[in-house]
Amino acid sequence: MAAFAVAVDARCPLCGASILSIGRGGRVMAEDLHPVPLYTGRGGQGYMVCEDCGVLTELPRSITLN
């Protein structure tokens, strides 16, 4: 089993799951991300969450979570 050195390890801000890992050679080692746009001004901003949390962020506005 080979050990890989990770240069970037981004985590979901909601659940902490790893969503993007890039090795030192620039190779993507893991990718499980979902972009969530935030329109808070000119140009818009956003953040990335994992696929599981991304499903929750796009629920219809008429649904409320208990």
Secondary structure, DSSP 8 states (H G I E B T S, - for coil): -----EEEEEE-TTT--EEEEEETTS-EEEE-EEEEEE-SSTT-EEEEEEHHHHHHHT--TT----
